[in-house]
Amino acid sequence: MLRHLPPGLTEWAVHPSVDDLAARIRDPHGWAVRTSDYEFLTSPRAAEILDQEDITLIDYRPLQRAWRTAGGLPASEATRS
């Protein structure tokens, strides 16, 4: 999927998790996917692909600052960090 992202801002939501008893109890049907997501996202291969594709990972903080500056976030959301 990373190699086929369009230019610009893309939201890719993942919920990675380590494989432990708590994760298996919390998500009995999805823990394996969450674990494989974690293993990939923290792997040298993922870092290599991100670098090759010139992908910069960000969280919501830069977006919140941009929205706040543009007046696009409600005040209640603009004050959250």
Order of alpha helices (4+ residues) and beta strands (2+ residues): alpha-alpha-alpha-alpha-alpha
